[in-house]
Amino acid sequence: MPRSNFFAQLHSDPNIPCTVPIGAGPEEDYTRNSSASTASQGCYSERSTMSGEGSPYNNTSWNQSAPYVRSPWSRSKPSTSFFTDDGATFPPGTRLVGSLVREEGHIYSLASSADLLYTGSDSKNIRVWKNQEEFSGFKSNSGLVKAIVIAGERIFTGHQDGKIRVWRVSRRDPTVHKRAGTLPTFKDLLKSSVRPSNYVEVRRHRNSLWIRHSDAVSCLSLSEDRNILYSGSWDRTFKVWRVADSRCLESVRAHDDAVNAILTGFDGLVFTGSADGTVKVWRREPLGKGTKHSPSQTLLKQESAVTALALNSTAAVVYSGSSDGLINFWERKKHLSHGGVLRGHKQAVLCMASAGSLVMSGSADRTICIWRWEDEVHTCLSVLNGHTGPVKCLTVERDSDSHPADPRWIVYSGSLDKSVKVWKVSELPTGDHLSRRQLEEPSLAGKHALGGAAGNGVGGEGASQCFASPLEK
């Protein structure tokens, strides 16, 4: 479907497709006819041209919920059985750890720091979790929580109402989060409003200050040194903020449609993905006390909306997910030339995350694909099933029990089924997992790691097998 028609149908969130019939309730959203095993059989990677195939998606509406109270979440643990309902088995190293079921709203954003997990939803509440138990929480006055990033003791949240809110953790009591301000600050708004040159046209016959977003803040990202905050918005711009004093340094009209994803990468580059179907690269340069971002190149131009970005910082590979269910990637060592396409989803890719040699993608088809990058080849390790609604957000942190010879990660997935699921995921393919004895004896671990054969894995609650074909050179 051409993006003009696709986004003419969307209002509340350009990232989210909906295939439910008119009148269906939130719990019935995003159902599909095919089974998880059927979907996974089409999971493979290739070096080919991009596809412009789209899917006919319709709009959906979101419920606004009550102010912050003690969490109505319920925690559940998966069965200890090694067999799931559909007969799939848990491979060593990859499994579902637990589920947090939310009764107050769809999950739109996640962020993790050390042993804490932050969850944002359309209830305006931000919950804080520790060891899968509610640890704290704080409430925003307005605006669905679409993005969360953590910078030390400060937490930045992006909202549907176009504001970025700043929260600070109390040094005396880490369970207390206090509102520290809003971006832009009231002082900067007042100072800028007196000069007519600070106003720009945001819509026909409507002007606004250039330092403020005129539409939903869809994404946030911190620079590598964590001194600069980037915010992307449906107003087609991204803005650059100095973390130290909360000042807006720059506003860039980046795309012809909503900015859905932004991330900072290597060599001072910034990547943006948009509903206009493009992925653009921007180069950051210092300019006096501020910054100047100049367009460097356009990596992708297609009909389908770009909905998510991820960066493998180790291998320097950039990924983009689209509303057609495809994942494109580019390699730094090849001057960001197009590397190929990963095909693992039947519906739109809504979120992506990377860790170690892995890249993960969450989709409207309710699955999470786990890909491994090694020797310039992507292998689909597994497809994680368990959510009953679209997977809207992902975040990853290293498993504290991980071993250098068997690196493992904790993956958090937030869904529009009002739940957060917690997964343990290994970087090793099936057949390469180490026994406790091998982990305790370095000589055995090293021998196994050298002799392991690549393969395909099965992981997670109800996860199904996923096959990856060799890349076409």
C-alpha positions, 0 to 999 in steps of 0.5 A: 500500500502506498504510504500516502494511503497507509497513513491517511488511515492512521491518526493515533500512532503511525507505527501501529497497524491494525487488522481487526474488524470495526467495533472490535475491542482492544483485547481483540486487536491485531489478530491474525489467521496464520499460526506462529509456526507458519510465520516462522517458516518464512524467516530468512535473510538475503542480500537483495533489493528492498521490497515495497510491499505493504499491508492494508492496515486500519486505525485503532483508538487507545483508552486513557486511564486513571492516575497513578496508584499501586500497580494492578499488575499481576506477575506470572511465571511460566511452567517449569515443564520443558514442553510448551502447549504446541510441543516446542521445547526450550533450548538451553539458554533461551526461555521465558522467565516471567510475565507482568500483566497490566490492567491499566493500559497498552505498553508503549515504551520500555527502558532498563538501567542496571537492575531496574525496568521502566515501563510507559503506557497510555495510562500516563503512569511510568512504573519502575520494576526490580527483580520483576516486582514493583519497585516504584512509580510516578505519574505524568500530568498528561500525554501517553508515554511513547519513549523513555531514556535514562541518563544517570539519575535523570529519566527523560520521557517523550509524550503524545502531547509533544512534551519531553518530561524530566524526572530525577531519582532521589539520592536519599530514597531511590524509590522516589522520582521527582519531576525535574522539569519539561523540555523546553523549559518555561524560561526558554519558552518565555525568552524565545517567544518575544522574538518573531524570528523564533516562530516557524510554520508547523501547519498551514496558518499555524506557527510555533516556536522552533524549540518545541515539538508541535506533535507527539514525541515518538522517539528519544536517543542519547549521544554516545557520551550521553551529553546530547539528547535527541527527540524525534516527532510526528511534526517531521523534525528532530531536536537536539538538547544539551542534557546539562542545562536542558537547552534546545540547541537545534531543530532539524526539519528531517523528513516529509512525514512523521519521524518514527525512530532516531538513534545515534551511532558511530563517527558522530552520525545520527540515523532517522527513520520516517513514515515517508519511507526513508532512512537518513544519515546526519553528521553532527559537527560542533558550531560555537556552543551548539551543534550543526547537523547536516544531511550525509546520505539517504540509506533507504527510500521506499513506499512502506513506512520506516517504523524502527531502527537499531544499531549493532555497535560491535559490528557497526551494522545499522538496521531498519524495520518497516511496515511491510515486515522487512528489516534492511541493514547496512554495514559501516565497513562498506561505507553504509552500502545496503547489506540485504534484507531479513524476512521474518515477520508477516506484519509490520515491524514495530520495534528493534533492539540489539545486544552483542551479536544479536538483533531483535525485532518485535512485530504486529504479528505478535512475535519476536525474531532473534537474529545473530550476526556472525562472519557477515551472515545473519542466522535466525536463532529463534522466534519468540511467541507468547504475546497476544497483541502486537509487540510495541517495544523492546529493551535488553540488558546483560544477564548477570549470570552470563559467561564469556563463553556463553553470552546471555541477555535479558530481553524485555518485550512490551505489548499492546496486550497490556503485558511485559514479558521477560526472556533469557536469550543466548547468543549461541545457536542450538547445539553450541550451548555449554554445560555447567562443567564446560563453563567451570572448566575454561579448557572445555569451554574454549574447545567447545566454542571453537568446534561449535556448529551454527544452527537454528534454535527454538526459544521462548514460550510457544516459540517456533523453529525459524530457518535462515537461508544463506545470504546471497553475495 
